[in-house]
Amino acid sequence: MRLVASTEQVRDAVQQAADAGKRLTVRGGGHCYEDFAFNNAVETVIDLSEMSSVRHDEQRGAFEVEAGATLTDVYERLYKAYGVVVPGGVCYSVGVGGHVSGGGWGMLCRRDGLIVDHLYAVEVVVVDAQRRARVVIATREPDDPYRELWWAHTGGGGGNFGVVTRYWFRSPGATGTAPGSLLPRPPAEVLLSAVSWPWEEMTQQAVTPLVRNYGAWHEAHAAAGGPYDGLVANLSLSHRSNGQIGLLTQMDATLPDARGLFDAFLRAVSDGVGVPHGAATNAMGEHGPMPEFATPRRLPWLQATRYLGVTNSVLVDPTLRGDHKSAYVRRNRSGIPWTTLYYGENYPRLQRVKAAWDPTDFFRHGQSVRLPGA
């Protein structure tokens, strides 16, 4: 394990691993999927958790965030000091390094997009064909010769092209130099709601309209610019053994008739279910019981964000580990490779970036981008 505190230390650690022919992976500031950073083949792990600063970079006209910061670090600093936000995820302990490079989805996504929609630049330690480590800063500027490396980090995932040491954020349409104008401002207040339906009463005739209504509502309100831009809802179709199906909703409370809009949404989702919803008294995925939100509560945005990040005691216990299995795709018989399911038509382009910036496949893991022809 190499605990680093600067980009130069990262570069030196990468060079030493390259010189010794050691397999290297990276640990950002937060948690990770099993086998990505730690496995029997790995000989050196670079730990970025000491690189957690968040600051305004006047020279670049953007906010600089080191890759070891967690989402809580970012939200607290940006909002308290400048009144702005990047639309990232809910869990407080997610590390910025991997979250951003994978796309970054969160509770403000319908209003402000993904976190990478606001990514201006990325600093990466790369290794060339001669196994020499160097530092590259790639931006979204159209004339930047390194722009493809920036693009690859707007959803291509971490651990593929190099070690990300820092990001810079500035919204594409931002003008001026004042820090408060460079990123979106979150709602001053939000409506937070958590309701549930008891599994013991949920027949197929009840579950089917609930799921269909939820999907149909989002299809009908998919276009940007409508009154529901400020609403995000997660339907947790937990196993019957959990006891409840949960619906967590956050709504921009500053919108005209925000409560009326929320009530209409909940009626649309509940239409035809035939089972009344009640309080969420059981844990729902990463969130703990939230019975006090059976009726929507109006909270300051930062307070609501903190609450959602730490409502489950499991999430705030660093000694615990979890083993999860996804069932989003129950039958994948089409013959489509996972790379297409992940990246669609972008995968060949990501492979070209891989060949240009990591020609020896020095950075890799179980689901990394492969070199062309591999």
N, C-alpha and C positions, 0 to 999 in steps of 0.2 A: 504494500500500500504506500503510495506517495501522496502525502498531504501537501498541496501547493497553495500559494498565496498570491501569485502573479502570473501573467502571461509568459514571462521569461522563464519562470520555474516550470510551467507546463511544457514549453518548448524543450527545455533541457531534459525533462523526464522522458518525453517522447523520443528525443534523440538517443538517450541512453538505452531505451528499450529497443530502438531500431538497430543500434550498433551491436547489441547483444543478441539480436534475433529473438526477442521475447514477445510473446503474445500479450497485447495490451488492450485494456478496456477502460471505460470512464464511469465514475460515479459522480453525478451532479449533487445538488443540495438536498434532494428529497428521496422518495422511495422509487422502486424499480420493479420491473417484472423479473420473475425467476429466470436465472441462467443468462441474462443479458450481460451483467457486469461481473458476476462471480460464478465461475465454473472451474472444473479441473484443468482445463486447457490454458486458463489465464495465469500469467506469471507476474504481471504488473497491473495494478489498478490505480489510476489517477483520481484522487478525491478532491473535488472542487468546492467543498462546502465552506472553506474559508474565504472564497471569492464571492462575496454576497453584497457588494455595494450597489446602491441605486442613486444616481445623481443626474443632474442636468448638465449636458455637455454643450457649452456655448459655441464652441468651434463648429460642431456638426449640426447645431440647431436641433438636437434630439435628446432623448433620455437614454443614458447608458446604464445597462443592467448586466452585472456580471453573472455568469452562467451558474454559479453556485447558490444564488439567491433562491428562496422559496417564494411562493405566490403571496404569502402573508407579508414578507419583506417588501415586495413590490407594491402591493396595494396600500399598505400603511404609509410608506414613504411618498409615493406619488400623490395620494389623496391629501395627506396632512400638510405636505409642503406646497403642493401646486394645485390641488383641487381637480386632478385629472386621473384617468384610469386606463389600463389596457384590459380588453375584454377577455380575461383568462378564466381558468377553471375555478371550481368550488373548493376543493380540498386544500386546506391551508399549507400542507407540508409537501405539495408537489414542487419539484425543482424546476426552475426556469429552463435549464439547459435542454432537457428532453421535451418538456411541455411545448415550448415554442417551435422547435424543429419538427415536431409531429403535427402541428396545425394549431392546437390550442383552442378548445371549445369551452364556453362558459355561460353564465346566466345573463350576460348582456349581448349574446351573439345575434339575436334577432334584430337588435337595434344597431349594434356596432360591428358585427361580423366576428371573425376569428382574430386571435391575437396576432397572427402573421399578416393579417391585412394592414397592420400598422408597423410592420417591421421595415426599418429603413436600411440597416446594415448589420453585418455579422462578422465577428473576428474569429478566425479558425486557425489552429495549428495543423498544418498538412505535412505529408511526407511524399517527396517526389520519387521518381524512378531510381535515383541513386541513393535512396533511403536517407535523404537530408530533410530535417525538420525545419520549417519556416513558418512565419506568421503572415497571414493574408487577411485583409479587410475587404469584404465584398459588399457593395451597395446596390440598391435598386435603380440607381441612375442609369438611363438608357445607354450612355456612352461608357459605362464602367466595363473594362475588359474582363472583370471578374464577376459580372452580373449573374452568370449561370450558377455560380457557387452560392450566391445569395438566394436565387430562385430555388435551388435544391433544398434549402433550409426553411422553405415556407410550406412544409408538409412532407418532405422526403424522409424525415426521421433522423434521429441522432445516431452516432456510432457508425456512420457510413462513409464520410468524406474526410473527417479529421476531428479534432477536439475543439468544440466551441468554447471560447473563453469569455465572450461578452456579446451582447446584442445592443442595438440602438433602435429606439422606437420614435416614430413621428408619422402621424396620419398623412396619407397621400395628399389630401386637400388642404392641409394646414398651411396657413400663411402667417407672416410676421415672425418675430423673434421672441415674444413673450412666452415663457414656459407654459402658462395656463392655456395657450392657444394651440399647442402642438399635438394634443391628444384629446379624446372625448372626455367630457365631464359626466360622471355617473349621475343618476337621479338623486336629488337631495334626499328623497324618501321612497321607500318601496312598500307595497303590500305583500306580505308573506302569508301563504296559506298551505296547510297540509291536511288532506282528508284521506279517508280510506273506505274500502268496502270489505265486509267480512267474507272470507272465503267460504265459510260454512253455509252461506246463503247464496253464493254465486253459482248458479247453474250455467250451462252452456248458453241458454237463452239470455242470460244476464251479461256474461263475459263478452259475448260476440258484439253486441251493440256498443259496449264500453270501448273496446279496442277500435272498432270501426269509426266511432264518433271521434275519438282522439286523433286518428290518422286523417279523417276527412276534414276536421277543423283546421289542421295544419296545412293540408293541401289548399283549402279555400283561402287561407291567410298567408300564403307563401310569399306573395309579392311584398317588396319593401315599400314603405311610405304610408302604410295604413295605420289606424289607431291602435293596432295590436303589436306594433314594433317593440313595445316595452314589456311584453309578456313572454315568459319562458316557462314551460311546464314539463315535468318529468313524470311519466307514468311508470310505476315500478310493478311489473307483473311478476311478483315473487312466487315462489313455490307455495303450494297449499299449506305446507307445514309452517310457513311463516304466519299464517292466520289472517293476513290482510293484503289487499292490493292497495297501493298508495299512490297519491297524486300530489306532488309538490309543485307549487306555483309561485313565481315572483313576478310582480307587476309594477311598472313605473307609477308610483302614487301621485306624481305631479301632473299626469295627464288629466284633461277635463273629464269628469265623470269616471274616474279610474275604477271606483267600486262597482259602478253599473256595468262597465265593460268586463270586469272580472266575473260578476254574477252571471252575465250572459254566456261567457265562456264555460263556466261550470255547468250551467243548464244544458248547453249544447253537448258537452261530453257525457252528461248523465242521462240524456234523452233516451227513453225506452229501456233503460237498465232494469227498472222495477225494484231495485234494492237501494234504500237510502244510504247516502254516505254519512260517515261520522268522523270522529277524531282519529288521528293516526297515533295509536297507542303502542304500536310495535315498531321495531327498527325497520327501515326501508333501505336496503343496500348500505350505502356509506353513511346514512343519516339515522340518528337515534329516534326514539319516540318524540313526537311533537304535538301532544294533545292540546297545548295552549293555542295552536294555530288552526283549530277546527273552524273558527271564524277568523277571517283575514285580519292581520294586525299591521298597523302602519309603523314602520321603523326607519330610522336613518340608514342610508345605504351601507355605510361602513359597519354599523352594528349588525345589520342583517347578514352581511358577508362574513363577519367573524362568527356569527351564530351558526350559519350553515357549514362553516369549515370545521367546527369543533363540537358538533352536537353528539357525536358518537364517541364514547370513551375509548373505543378500540383505535380510533384514528389518532388519538393524542398519546398513545402508549408506544414509545419507540422500541420496546422489547418484544412486541407481538409481531407475528407474521401471519399472512393470510394465503389461502390456497383457493383460487377461484377458477371456475370453468364457464366458458361462454356457450350459449345456445342460440346465438343469433342466426346461425345458418345450420339447420338440422340436417339438410340433405344438400350436398354440393356435387351433383352428378353430371354437371355440364362439361367437365373436362377443363374448365377455366383454371389456369394456375393462380396461386395465391397472390403472385405479384400483380396480376391484372385486377383481382378483386381489391387489392390495396390501392393501387396507383392508376388503374385504368390505362388510358393511352399515354400517360406520362412516364411509364416505366422505361421505355427505350431512351428517352431524354435523360432520365436519372442515371441510366447506365453510361451515357456519354459523359456526364459530369463525373461519375465515378472513375472512368478511364482517364479523364484529364487531371483529376486532383488526387486520386489514390490508385495509381497504376499498378502497384504491387499488392493491392488488397490488404494493406496493413491494418486498416480499421474494419472490423467485421464482427458479426454476431449471428445468432441463429436465423434472424429474419432480415439481414442486411441486404442492401442493393448489390447485386452481383455484377462483376465485370462483363462487358459484352462477350458473348460466346461461352460464358461459364455455365 
